[in-house]
Amino acid sequence: MTSTYDDPAARYTYRSPLVDRLRKAGELEVGRLRLLMPPSFGFCWGVDRALAMVQDARRRFGDRPMWLLNSIIHNPRVNDDMRRMGIGFLKGPLAEPGALDRLGPEDVVVVPAFSAAVEEMKLLAERGVEIVDTTCPWVIKPHKRALKYIREGFTTVVHGTVGHDETRATCSLVRHHGGHYVVVHNLAEAEVLAGFLRGRLDARALAAGLHPQATDPDFDPARHLARIGVINQTTMLASESRAIADLFRRALTERDGEERLDEVFRDFDTICSATQENQDAAHAVAGRGPDLFIVVGGYDSSNTRNLARVGDGHGVPAFHIEGPEALESDRIRHRDRDSGRILETADWLPPGPVAVAFTAGASTPDAILGQVVARVVELAGETLAA
Ligand code: SF4
């Protein structure tokens, strides 16, 4: 099944006319309020495209049983909508017990934007199910790069999260093609690997500094770190991925010399900057000096938490909320960045002229952000023009 959702600048699902308006204008005056919107926020193109493809597939396959291999995004409202459309889950916390074992040719299975493990794709093929593959084209690029590394004798180092669907799929691909991998989650773990490359840490210290499932089962650091190539999980911050690649480049230059660097190190040019763009755009809008910064997204969403921290650097009071129900005229319910506790803060909306900036995490539909903006306008005693 092909996609016609090829414009990364467009929004195809969960649209909100109010958010569309704000996205276009960047700013809106509503009575005493000045509403500010960053140029980039919310769903990335790959996720939006995947959701649009699911809606198409639901129409196209009528009453046939339809399943998501895994959640497309971790958003309760989107998952509820999927269930309302009669779409079940095969894996993850929402999985229907035994459904995976009962799959047959009548079933339609959606592969999510972040792709699937080789073993999962094989199982689907064996069962003869109809596959709707929504894998994001940007996710395929690091996969191709990893296969190239294997062909050229390099071990793949993934900047990603062990267990995340995308990294799980990448690691399975590498393993399936006889390659080796190491996953580093952040700069701290990358420092551990760089310490081993420089000969300052031994294999035991390396293993202790990484996630227990960070490497393939046959990984031998003494042999498999002679030549490394780096890729990243596309939802990581691009700036951190680049810093990690630079760290390895320096470590290998120290170990093998500048003249051998090309032989032992490969960098990537496949980075997807969707997450970074949201972060940079949040800095830009917070830098405009709003009185308030409202960040909308799940409390457990790490990219939303990162967005909520942006206000701190600009001295702007920032509130991380999950949706419009968090807002009352006299208080706001939000997640405290340091303690992780859910707090209620009184008198959050000052009287008089107020500039309010907004952004949304990568799993927040525009429709929810739109409800939040409308609620702020209502609580300020103002009315949106039709
Ligand atoms: S983060 Fe980038 S690569 Fe990943 S699904 Fe979104 S658009 Fe695609």
Residues whose N, C-alpha, C, O or C-beta is under 5 A from the ligand:
A	BS01	SF4	C44 W45 G46 V47 A113 C136 W138 V139 T234 T235 C272 A274
